[in-house]
Amino acid sequence: MTHEAGIPLGIRFKLLSDTPQDSAAQVVSDVVIGDYRDLDTLRDFARGCDVITFDHEHVPTEHLRALEADGIPVRPGPDALVHAQDKGVMRAKLDAIGVPCPRHRIVSDPADVAAFAAEGDGFPVVLKTVRGGYDGKGVWVVDDVTQAEAPFRAGVPVLAEEKVDYVRELAANVVRSPHGQAVAYPVVESQQVNGVCDTVIAPAPGLDEALALQAEQLALNIAKELELVGHLAVELFQTRDGRILVNELAMRPHNSGHWTQDGAITSQFANHVRAVLDLPLGDPRPRARWTVMVNVLGGDYPDMYSAYLHCMARDPQLKIHMYGKDVKPGRKVGHVNTYGDDLDDVLERARHAAGYLRGTITE
Amino acid sequence: MTHEAGIPLGIRFKLLSDTPQDSAAQVVSDVVIGDYRDLDTLRDFARGCDVITFDHEHVPTEHLRALEADGIPVRPGPDALVHAQDKGVMRAKLDAIGVPCPRHRIVSDPADVAAFAAEGDGFPVVLKTVRGGYDGKGVWVVDDVTQAEAPFRAGVPVLAEEKVDYVRELAANVVRSPHGQAVAYPVVESQQVNGVCDTVIAPAPGLDEALALQAEQLALNIAKELELVGHLAVELFQTRDGRILVNELAMRPHNSGHWTQDGAITSQFANHVRAVLDLPLGDPRPRARWTVMVNVLGGDYPDMYSAYLHCMARDPQLKIHMYGKDVKPGRKVGHVNTYGDDLDDVLERARHAAGYLRGTITE
C-alpha cells in the first residue's frame, strides 16, 4: 500500500522482504529476499538507498543504529522507534512527558503481579511482554495470581497494567516530517474483536470536540517529543469517566488509518512517504462525512473470487483492498472502505462486504 | 497508473515494455523487455497470461488476432481496437451506426484534397494519416492545395476531414465489460494547446444536460456496437451550432479521464482493469463538484525537485501524478489533479502547479 501511494509521487522503492510471497514483494519491482534480523543482510540492502523506512517495527534497534552509523538515514530513527518496539521504554517516556497512561509497572514474577494488583483496584490485571506482541499476541488478561505465570515463561521483561474501564477505543493518527511539519488525521473509533482490529469509524462518532482535540494534541506532542519522522498511530482508551489514556504506539502506517486511502485528501501511506523523504505533507482532512474501514479476515473458504464478484456487484461504491495473501482462518487478508453521509448505511455496507468475503454472511 | 489501480484489487500484472525506463516498467514487478511489433515476442509473453490489455493502441491488429487464435483473451479485442488504430475504419463504422462525425473521405492525392474541399465549404481541410498519429502528430491543417502534399509522402492512406467550427472539445469516457455492463463518466471539457491536451475540467462547465446525455449515450452506443471491452474515450467537438461530432476514439484509459483518479468514486484505471477481467464495474460518479486535471509538460529545467517541493508546500490538497520520465521540453511527464466547489479556484491551483513544475510560472 506504501508502494501504491509512492507511484504517483514518482517514488521508487527497494524492498527487503522475508519471502517472495509477502504482499509488498508481489507488487514492488526491486525486491531483495532476506532476513531483517541479520545485520549483514540489512547493510547490503541499505547500500545505495536514500532513506530506509519500515512497514513493521521488528527490525532490531541496534541494527538500525548500525545503519545510521553507516550514514544511511533511518526514518523513523531507532531512538524514536524503540518506543514502539519496547512497551517498557514507551511507558517510561510517556510518563516523563506527562502523557496519561493506564497505571503500569514492570513486574518480575507472579507475586509481583499480585502486589501490583493490590496497589490498585486488584485483579484483573493486563500483562504484556515488553517486546514482540501485536494483534493480541503477547498480551494476557489475568484474573488471579495463578494465571500470571504464563507471561514470564519466555524469560523477557513483563509489563503489568491496570485493566482500564473503557467505553471504547480511539486512535489518533499523526505524521511528522524531519522539518518538524506535522499533520493530524481526525480521531477515529477502533473496534476490536478478539484483540484484533475489526472496524474503524472516521471520525469517532459523538466524540466530544475537546476530547478529540486533546487526543490529536497528545499524539502530535508524542511525535514531537520523540522527534519521530513518519506516521504515528496512538491507540487510546476512552474511559467511562471521560479521560483518554494511551494504550499502544505504532510508528508506521497503521490499521486504524487505512480508512484514509479512500476517506482523506491525503492517505496515511502518502503522508508517511512524504514525511520520510522530507517532502511537504498533504492535507489530512476527510473527504466524506463518514468513512468506515472493516478488516477482511480469512474464513473457511480459501477462494474468495465469487464473494469478491458478489461484493463488487452489490455495492459499486465499495473500495476493496486485498493484500494478495493466502487465505487462512483469522488472517487479515484485506480490508474494505466505504464512505457517505449516513453512518448506519456506511457501516452496514462495509460490514456486509467484509462478512461476505470472510464467509460469515452468505446473502 | 493501471498497476497502481490493480494493487488494491489484488490484480498482478506482467508487463511487456520497450525499455526498462518506461514508466510502467519502473513500478511493475514482472517485466519483460521486448518489441510489441514482433509476434514471437508477443506469443512468448502471452503464454500463461489470463488476459492481455494495453496502455497504447499500436500493437498490430494481425498480431492480436494471432494471440486470440492461440486462445489468449485480448481485451479490447482486435475487432474493436482496429477502430482506434485506423481512422478510416473508425469513420466508416461510425457512419454505419449513425454516429455524427465531421464530413470526411479517404483522399488519394492533393488534387483529391482540393476536390474534397470544393465539395464542402472549401479550405482549410484537416488531413490525417489513418494510422499512427497521436497528440497532433500525423495531423495537418492545410489552407490550400500546395500545403496538401506532405501527408502523402509516407505512402499511407490519408483521411480528409472538414475543419469543424467548434466552440470547445469535450470527451465522453465509458467502460464496458464482457458481460455488457457499462458505466459512463461525466462528460468533460478538454482544452488543447498545440494539439496536446492541456486541461480537463470535469464535468464540462455549462454543458446543456441534453447534450451531455447525448454524448454519454453516443459513447455507450459506440462501445456496444464495437463490442468493446475496457475503457473508451470519445473525443468530441461541440460545434457553434450546438451539435456534437466525434473527433477521435481511444480504447484505453485516456488523458481526458486522468481526473477520475482523484475526482471519481472509481478511477478509469480501476474500471478498465475490472472490465478487462469481467469483474463488476465501479461507480463512475464524481466525488467533488469540480475536478480539474492539468498535464505537466517538460520545460527547460530537467530537475523538477525544488518545483515539486514548492507545489506540495503551496497546496497541501494538490494531487501530483508523476510518470518517472526524464524531462524533455514538451514531453508529458505527469499531471496534477485538484478538486473543490469553486471552479476558478480549482482551475487556478491546477494551472499554477503544472506551470510551476514546467517552469513557466516562477512565483
Interface residues (C-beta under 8 A of the other chain):
Chain A: M1 H3 E4 I7 P8 L9 G10 R12 A25 Q26 V27 V28 S29 V31 V183 Q261 I265 T266 R274 L279 P280 L281 G282 D283 R287 Y308 L309 M312 A313 P316 Q317 L318 K319 I320 H321 M322 Y323 G324 G334
Chain B: M1 H3 E4 I7 P8 L9 G10 R12 A25 Q26 V27 V28 S29 V31 V183 Q261 I265 T266 R274 L279 P280 L281 G282 D283 R287 Y308 L309 M312 A313 P316 Q317 L318 K319 I320 H321 M322 Y323 G324 G334
